Each structure stands twice: as C-alpha cells, then as structure tokens.
C-alpha cells in the first residue's frame, strides 16, 4: 500500500527536491559543447596543412577518414549528420474485401 505521506502535495514555495542540482551548475550538454569547441593546432588529415581545429573538427575528420577507407557505418553517420536521416515510407495495399460492403458504399454517397 502507498505511503500516505508521499501522496500529499508540496507546500507552496517549497521545492520537492531541495537537494537537487545547485543553481548555476552546468548540465552535461553545456560541458560537452565547451570541450567540443576547444581549439588545438594540428595537421588536417584531409588537406595535410597545419590548422587550428576544434575537437569537433578533429572527430569529424577522423570519421571522414574512416568513411574514405571503406567503413560503411562511418559513412552512414556522416551522411545522417550532414543531410539528416531519410524519411521512411510505408506503402500499404489493402487486398481484403470489406466484411460489410453495403455499409461502406452508403457512406460515400
């Protein structure tokens, strides 16, 4: 049986999770974006030139290199990232006859 104490609504102005994430702390998405945008000087594996690249650039270039070398999942991941996943279509053909054909004929009149 449910604990009756748990079924009472929260008091106005009081948080239901007082020890939750502190205000001002960053979430995982913010932290990931920070590190993905970190720049470093390195050699571009495609052009061979020395460039300033972000971590995101380096990972994308590594994925591109794998795709060029024949890694099909890497190619698919790049295509999906660049152009989105293709819309899936479902073609349906109804081959059964209706159980009550008279009912359906009357509706169309």
N, C-alpha and C positions, 0 to 999 in steps of 0.2 A: 504494500500500500504506500502511496505517496506521502512524503513528509509534509505535514500541513504548513510548516514554517516556510518551505520552499515555494508554496503556492501564493504567498502574499505578495502584492505588488510593491515595487520600490517606493520609498518615501520621496516626495518631491524635492528636487535639488540635491539628491544623494545618488552617487554613481552605483550601479550594480556591480562594477568591477573596480573597486577603489585602488587596488594594487596593479592595475593594468599598465600598459606601456606609458612611460613618462612623457609629458608634453615636451615637444622639441626633439625627441629622438627620431632618428631617420628610419624609414622602413627599408626592406630589402631591395625594392625597386630603385630607390634613390641611391643606395650604396652601390648597387650594380652599375647604374648609369655613371656614377663618379669614376669607378675603376675602368669601365669600358672606354671612357673618354680620355683616360690618362695617355699622354703622348710620350713617345720614345723615338730616338733616332735609330733608324735601321735600314737595311737593304730591302728594297721592294723586290720580292721574288719573281714578279712578272716582268718588270722593266729592268731590273738589275741596278737601278740607281739608288743612291743614298737619299732617304727622305725622312721627314718627321711624320710618323704614323701613330694613330691611336691603337689601343689594344683591340678595339673592334675592327679596325682596318686589318691588323695582323691576322686575326682569327678568320676574317672573310677571305683574305688572300690565301691562307692555309687551306681553307675549304675549297677555294677555287683551284688550287694546285692539285688537291686530291681528285677533284672532278676532271681536271685535264688529264690526269693519269688513269682515268677509267673507273673511278669509284662512283657507281651509279647512285647510291644514296646521297653522296655529297652533291652530285649534280642536281638531284631532285630537291634537296634542301635549298640550294642556291636559287633554283627556278621558282620555288614556292615563296622564298623571301623576296625575290625581285618582282614577281608578277602575280603572286597570290596563288592559292590552290585552285585548280579548275573546278567549276561548278559541276556537280554530279547530277546527271539527268536520269530519270527513270521513265522509260516508255512502257505503258501498260495497255494491253489489248484485252478487252473483255470478250471471251469466247462463249460464255454461258448465256443461255436464254433466260429471261426473267421468269420467275415462278408464276406470276400473275400478269400476263401481257396486257389484259384489258385495263388494269389499273394504270399502267404506265401510258397507254395510249390516251386515256381520258385526261391526264394531267397536261399533255402537250396541246390540247385543244383550247 
